[in-house]
Amino acid sequence: MLIDFFFALRKSKIPVSIKELLTLLEALKKNVISTSIDEFYYLSRMTLIKDEKFFDRFDKTFGSYFSGIENLIELHPEIPLDWLEEKLKRELSAEEKSALEKFGSIEELMKRFKETLEEQKERHEGGKKWVGTGGSSAFGNNGYHPEGIRVGGKSAGNRTAVKVWDERNFRDYDDSLELGTRNIKVALRRLRRFARQGQEIELDLDNTIMATAVNAGYLDIKMRPERHNQVKVLLLMDVGGSMDDHIQRVEELFSAAKNEFKHLEHFYFHNCLYDYVWKNNRRRTMEKMSTIDLIRKYGADYKLIFVGDATMSPYEILSVGGSVEYSNAEAGAVWINRMLDHFSHHAWLNPEPESVWQYRQSVSIIKDLMKSKMYPVTIGGLEKAMRELSK
């Protein structure tokens, strides 16, 4: 079985060798781990992968090859794990869903959540008040509420949670993806501006031939300044949550951008921009970069490009403490405006079909903040965005 797994890794273009496979087999032979699939995952990654840039590809291959892997989620210690186990899933009608009331503010939601935790003494499922599963309560998972807190479990697909009470892991976008089309590269290339500058260090062959001919055959060498790619791009990409639906398209875009722009810097955020960003999703809680430092480090000559579906609760953009993951001291809109004030050339690329933007309140808010400089991730949309950035 491990031989097939080895070839699956090679097929995913991960540079693993026979020597590394033998190291893994030797470790298994000496029983350095138990029969846990989680321990085998870490052992195999440690022995087979020598460069962390291949971790994401390894995870995808491991997950598809060894189906049924359980993801262990550390939950808040005050909430017993068995309260969050999905045992039934109640289906609500459209009328029942429309009858559910929102809390009106993030402060009221958090207040009600705290009160519920203090009062609840046992597990509940299919209800409308307590922390549980499969019902219409605002707290729990695998149910429905228009404005609640998802506690544990996976999203039921409604994507209406205002906050997620869970440790969430995202993965970096793969910037080495082989593109199936050159169209994205061609569209991005419209932004590139080449300027001749610097010392005369490059042979100008055409002018040398012309000057030599005019000079009756006597060699007259002509030089010219070397060409430099002057475009500087700062790419901020939304990752995780609803963006999981658009991984392939964003990876294609990311790969093309890495190929086309010599001066490209990229960072990640989740849903909305706040007071920090990060470079590596595996270390996002330890290696953060302040958004203020981002503004200070990169000059106004950088072209700022946001990539995200802008699909979230309006609280995440407009409210203090509205972040789905933590309590932010300033609203997301404040940080977006700071970035736009510094980087005069900016655009937002949205991988969601443009036809659904009108049904997303958060998309309208972000689009207004961007002064309508939001474009779909299509060939036409990219060309319009590049034209705007080139002004």
N, C-alpha and C positions, 0 to 999 in steps of 0.2 A: 504493500500500500504506500510506503514511504517513497518507493522508487517513482510511482506515478505522481506523488505529490511533488517530488523533485523536478520532474519534467513539466508539471503544471507551473512551477515557479519559473523555469527557463522559458516556457511559452509566454509568460507575462513579462519577459525581457528583464528578469531579475538575475544579475550575474552571480549565480551560485555554482560552486564547483564540487567535484566528487570528494575532494578532501574535506570540505565542510559537511557534506552529507555523512561521511564516515565518522566525523567528530560527533554528530548528533546520534548516530547509531551506537557509538561507544558509550555516550552518556546514558542512553536508554538501557544499554546492557548492564551498566553498573547501578541502575535504579536510583539515579540522583533525584528523580521526582516521583511523585505518586501517580496514580492513574487518572488524575484530574486533567481534563482537556485544557483548563486555563494554565496549569503549570506546563503542559506540553507546548502551548502557544508561546509562552515566554522563553522556554528552552530552545525551541526551534528557531525563533526569531534571533535569539542571542548567538546561536551557532551558525546559522545560515546567512544572516544579513550583516554585512560589514559597513554599510553606509546608510545612515538614517534617512536619506532622501528616498530610499526604496521601502520604507516602513509602510506607507499607505498602500502601495501595490501588493506588498506581502499580506496586509490585512485583508484586502479584497480577494486575493487568491486563496488564503487560508479559510476565509468565511465561506467561499463557494465550494471549496473542496471538502471541508469538514462541516457538513450541515448539522444544525441542531446545537450550535454553540450557545451557551447561556451567558448573557451579559449580566454581571453582578452589579447592582446599583446600590450605592450607599445612600440610605435615606435618613431623614431627620430622626434622631434617636427617640424623640417623643412619640413618633407614629409607629405602632407595631406593624411589621411587614405583612402579617396576614390580613390586615385591613385593606391592603392594596392588591390582593390577588384577585384576578378577574375570574368570576365563576358564572356570571350571567351578564348579558348585554341587553338592556332594555331599549327597544326601538320607540322613539317618540314620533308622533305625527307632526305635520307642519303646524297644525293648530296648537298643539301642546308646546312646541318650540317657541312659537310667537308669543305665547302667554307667559313665558319666563321673563322675569324682570332683571334688568341690569342694576348694578349697585350705584352707578352714577359718578364714582370717583375711585381712584386707586386707594385713597386713605380709608374709605368705607369698606372696601373689599378686604384689606389687610386687617382692619379692626374686627370684621365678622369672622375671618379665618382664625384669629387668635381666640376669640370667644368660643368658637366651635371646638377647638382643641382642648380648651379648659373644661368644657362641659361633657365631651364625648368620653364614654367609658368602655365601649365595645365596638366590634366590627359591624359595618352596615353595607348593604348592597342594594342597588335598585331604588334608593330613596332620593329625597329632594333637599335634605338638610345637612346630614353628617358627612364627614370624610369617608368616602367609600368608592365603590365601583359600579359602573353600569347604570347609573340613574341620571337625575337632572340636578343633583347637587352641584354647587359651584366649586366643591373641593373633592379631589379624587382623580380617577382616570377611567377611560373607556365608557364615558357617558356623554351627556351633552349639556352645556350651559353657555349662553351667549357671552359670558364675561366671568371667567373663573380662574382658579389656580389648579394646574395639573400636578398631582402629587404621585410620583412614581409611575411605572407603566409606560407604555408607548402611546403616542398620539392616536386618537380614534379617527383622525382624518378631518375633524371639524376645524381645527386651527383657530379656535376662538379663545384659547388660554391667554390671560393677561400676564401671568407669571408661571414659571415652571419650577417646582420644588424638587430639584433633582440635580445630580452632577452630570453634566452633559459633555460628551466628547465629540469633537469635530475632527475632520481630516483635511490636510492641505489639498489644494487643487493640483493636479499633475500637470507640470509645465512641459513635459516631454512627449505629450500625446501626439501620435501621428495623425495629422489632419487628413480627412477624406476629401477635402476640397480646398482649393487655393483662394476661394472667393473672400474669405475673411481676411487673409493676408493682403489681398489686393485692396480691400476697403480700408484697412488700417494704414496701408502705404500712402494713402492720400495725405496723411498728417505729416509724413516725413518731409523735412526741408533740409536740403544740403546746401552748405555755404562754403565757398573757397576762402581759406584763411591760413595764417601761419607762414612759415618759411617756404621757399621754393624747393621742395624736396621730391617732387614727382615729375617724371618725364612727360612732357606734352608731345606725344608722338605725332599727332596730326599737324600741329604747328611746326614741329621740327622738319617734317617732310616738306611742308609748304615753303618754309624759310630756306631750306637747302636748295630747292628747285629754283627759287627766285635768285639765290646766290650762285647760280651757274654751277651747281653741283658740289660746291664747297660746303662741308658739314656745318650747319648752324643749329646747335642744340638749343631747344627752348624748354624751359621748366615752368611748372605751375604749382600753386599751393595744393597740398593734399586735401582731398574731400573729407569732411567730417559730418557725421549725423548730429545735428544740433538739437533735435527734439528731445525734451525731457518729460517723462510721464510718471505721475504718481497714481498708482492703481490701488483703490480701496475696494475690497471684495467682501460682500456678505457671504457668510458660510453657516451651514447647519439649518435645521428646521425646514421650512418650506423650500429653501434653496437646494435641498437634496433632490428635488424634482428636476433640477436644471444642471446637475453636475457635468454631464457630457458637453453641453453647449458652452458652459463657462470654462471648462478645461480646454476646449478648442480655441476659445477667445484668448485665454491666458497663454496658450502655446504660441499662437500667432503673434501676440504682443511681445513675448520674449524674443521671438525671432526678428521682428521688425524694428524694435526700438532699442538702440544701444544703451540709452540712459533710462532704464526702467526700474522704479522702486515699487514694491507691492507690500500691502499689509491687509490684515483681516479685521472684520468687525462682525457682530451678530445683530441682525435686524436693523438697528439704527446706530449711528455713530454717537459715542459718548466721550468720556474723558480719557480713554486709552484705546489703543489698537495693539495688534500683535503680529509677529512674523511667522511663528510656528505654532500650529494648533495643538500639538502635543505638549507644548510648554506654555500655553497661553496664560495660565494662572501664575506662572513664575517669571516670565520674560515679557512684561508689558512695556509699551512705549506710550508715554503721555502724548495726548493729542496736541497739547501746547508745544511740547518738544518737536513734534512732527512739523508744526507750522514754523518753528524757529529754524529747524534744520534744512528744510527744503524751500528754496526761494520762490518768489512769485512767478518766475519764468517757467515753472513746471506746469504741465497740463494735468489738471485733476480729473480723474475718471472714477466715478462710483459704479460698481456693478452689483446689482441686487434687485430682488423682485418687489421691494418696498411693501411687502404684505405682512402686516403686523397690527397690533392694537393701536389705535390713535394715541392711547396713553403713552406708549413707548416713544412717541415723537414729541408730544406736547406737555407731558407731566413730569414733575420732579418725582423720583422714585418709580417711574413708569417702566423701567427696564424689566424684561421678562426674567432676568437672571440675578440682578442685584438692585440695591437702592441707590440710584444715581442722584448726585447732588444738584445737577442742572439738567434741564430738559434736552432731549436729543436735538430739537430744532435749534437750540442755542449753539450747539457744537457744529452743526451743519452750516449755520450762518457764519460762524467764525472762519471755517474753511473757505467758504465762498468769498468772504471779504478779502482773504489773503491771496487765493488763487483766482485771478480774474478769468482765466480760461478753464471752464469746467463743463462736465456733462455727466448725465446718469444713464447707464445702459441697463435696461430692464429685460430679463429673459422671458418674462411672462408675455403671452400674446397681447398685443395692443388692444384687441377687441374686448378683453376682460378688465382693462384698467378702470373703466367707468364704474365698475361694481365694487371696487376696493377703495374704501374711504381713505386708508393710509396712503395709497398710491396718489390720490388727488392732493393730499397734504404735501407729500414729498415733491410732487411735480410743481406745486405752487412755490415751495421753498427754492426749487431749482430754476424758477422763472421760466417754466415750461421746457427746459433743456433736458428732457427725458426722451430717450429713443429706444425702440425695440432692438433686440439682438438679432436683426435680420440684415441682409446685405444692404438694402435700402436705408435701414435705420442707422447702420454703422457709417455709411457714406455721409448721411446728414450730420451725424455726430462729429465726424472728422472735419467736415466742412466748417462746423461751428467752432471747433477747437482751433482751426487754422486762421480764424479772423484776427 
